[in-house]
Amino acid sequence: MGQSVSTAKLRSRRDWDHRQQSKLKSTALICPMQAEEAGELERSSIDVSLDFISDLPDECLACIFQSLSPGDRKRCSLVCRRWLVIEGQSRHRLSLNAQSDLHPLIPSIFSRFDAVMKLALKCDRRSVSIGDDALVLISERCRNLTRLKLRACRDLTDVGMSVFAKNCSGLKKLSCGSCTFGARGMNAVLDNCPALEELSVKRLRGITDGAAAEPIGPGVAAAALKTICLKELYNGQCFGPLIIGAKNLKSLKLFRCSGDWDKLFPLIVERVTGLVEIHMERIQVSDVGLATISNCSNLEILHLVKTPECTNSGLAAVAEKCKLLRKLHIDGWKANRIGDQGLIAVAKSCPNLQELVLIGLNPTKLSLEMLASNCLNLERLALCGSDTVGDAEISCIAVKCIALKKLCIKSCPVSDHGMEALASGCPNLIKVKVKKCRGVTSEGADWLRAIRGSLAVNLDIGEQIDASASDGGAQDNGVEFPPIVAGQIGAPSIASSSAGRSTSFKFSGLLSGRSFVACTLRRLASSNGTSRS
């Protein structure tokens, strides 16, 4: 009475083992050889008859599945009905091919994957995407959805987004690109999703150009928003009310959005006082905007990429007031508007600088020496496309940059003599990446490797590589959902994914560990004779 099934099984198995051991002891008294044969028979019978994995609770089995790769998860789901159900119920992330033929399959898909919280709907640009009816049906079956990613879903309208927002009011992250719904659909999300923390919008075709554009935001979501990323919008400034109303905003990223942002930044900075990160790439902003941004006293990360109207004066204004700056990326676009003067201001006022990426600038030994002397926490440095960074500048860095761990040099007049300077400098240096520096030879790189055995030296003469010294790599940090084959859900044109681990964790050791777990599970299942029934 009150005894669980698994406990009863375990107790009966122990009694059986005890009886077998007693038999072996009594047999050993009569004939040792017979006892040995009986022991082998017992071990073989245990291997065949015992199914230890069936005693695992569903929660434990689900944890095992979540540590496997997408392919191994799919194979595990084919073992038996129980594994199929548990694998489906423990999958929280899903990526689907959002073509129009997905609609009739939605009920069966989300009957199996009934715990999905993070969903990606991606359609090929040459195909017809799902429409409002399919999105509404998904929202009715995924009421607990917290993350949605839409790509090239061109048949979604404001009506479908409005119904979706009402059904999935717990949404925390929305990313949409190359969709055709407009301001009304976006406003519906902002008005119905008070927990929204991250919003990423790229090429939203439904937004009207010019003065007739309907303003977007702020809505109830403004209070919770932490990150706003706008890319390639013809009229990105219609998001102005949302940005200004997001008083708790920490990160603002603007990529190739038209309009005069100098006029909007004073309103943003006045209302949003906690900005920590600002990315600006190919937008219309000048020293006027930078002077306004300098009032963000909590600013730690600033990216100025291909903004030719920004000069030394604007950078100096930011440096003098934003003393917490940790990461600074500048792509001067060969405009020669930012140089030693602006960088010296950074060196004087930003002692916490840890990462500095300079592309298309021409700094000299004067500014680099001051940066190295004053910014004692500088760990990552990239110098790319510069006509003035040569062996003397690299030698200065080698002597002064004590904390430097990663150095990237691309398209600079550096030679093997610069590499020789690194052999005895930068004691904490662990990685050097050299790209398109004609004066650096493979012999010079090999010599540096030989002298400093623990230093990783990457010499690349041909292929394009990212010049950023940042751990994160590229500036665009959108969350992907790696797809897997759709055979496990019975739909030939659909891809699903668990994405239980980000790509940054896919090292060989972890992959081998996953394979070992999967192999063990399959071996246990096969020895048990288990199959789908």
ZIQUIJO-V469600 format. One line per field, one symbol per residue. psi: psi as a letter, one per 40 degrees, with the letter a starting at -180 (. if undefined). A space follows every 50 residues. Layout:
# ZIQUIJO-V469600
psi = ???
This chain:
# ZIQUIJO-V469600
psi = hehiddddddddddddddddddddddddddhddddddddddddddddddh gdddehiddddddddeeiidddddddeedidddddddddeheihhihfid eddeeddddeddgeehdhhhhhiieeihiiadddddddddegdehehhhh hfgeehiddddddddddgeehdhhhhhfieiaddddddddeegeehdhhh hhfheehiiaeehhihadieeddehdhhhhhfhdgdeeedddddegdehd hhhhhfhiiheddddddddddheehdhhhhhfigiadddddddeegeehd hhhghfgeehaddddddddddgeehdhhhhheffefehadddddddddeg eehdhhhhhfigiaddddddddddgeehdhhhhhfheehadddddddddd gdehdhhhhhfifiaddddddedeagdehehhhhhfhdehiddddddddd dgdehhhhhhdcihiheheidebidhfihighiiiedeefhdehhiidfe iideegiddddddddddddddddddddefiih.
